[in-house]
């Protein structure tokens, strides 16, 4: 293996998502060393102190410290949660363009350190920014991963668990596509203990549940201003799968190279995750309707991706 081993994690961006992710890592004992990097040094140093006080009650020892991009040189994993938030009157494309420029600087600085590990991207729009990270870093595609639809799929499984009075961990189902409005539930393979759930639901009920999952973030943002606990826990799950070489299947953001008929786009899709990153993308047996919706989701992302890349000349 010609990439950095060990389980040192560098977190870039200690806002609500980043600090919640750090807290999840601490509570689950996922890594031995965690370095926090943020432009707001005072905030990040405060997080380091606060987290360090919890180590005594954590599952294992963890060295938590404040650092810089130089600390990425021997990191196994760099997790990016940094980026600009959307402002009133700002279009989605404006936000994408702004964050792509921010990522060009961040990824460039990380690569200058000699970083040779795996990137995990969480900043929205995550599919576009995972693609940008892959382009800017020039790392192999398997070593650049987006959070994809790991959170959307968790929301889907949670909703199905409530619907059928079953633990969500026993529910198997995926949301795929864009981490956004064009995402789609894969009803054709959703099941509980091998029993398909789609035949037990009316088309109207399936649509209601799909909309509720899709719009969950809007409901949370309206109630408390932002979402961060769910995605932070999802990021910790991906981190554990990587560092512990689990070969587990998670719906992360991966680069498609012909799978399900699409290429040159990062999108939420079930993938085998291990110490090398994305071992392979799992091709789902989609229904005709699901194939059409996935194609629409890919097209949505490619239109934004094309506009940004034309503008940035990357």
Secondary structure, DSSP 8 states (H G I E B T S, - for coil): --S--S-EEEEE--SHHHHHHHHHHHHHT--SEEEEE-S-HHHHHHHHHHHHTTGGGSSS--EEEE--GGGGGG-SEEEE-------TT--HHHHHHHHHHHHHHHHHHHHHTT--SEEEE-SSSHHHHHHHHHHHH---GGGEEE-TTHHHHHHHHHHHHHHHT--GGGEE--EEB-SSTT-EE-TTT-EETTEESGGGS-HHHHHHHHHHHHTHHHHHHHHHS---HHHHHHHHHHHHHHHTT--EEEEEEEEEESGGG-EEEEEEEEEEEETTEEEEE------HHHHHHHHHHHHHHHHHHHHHHHHHT-
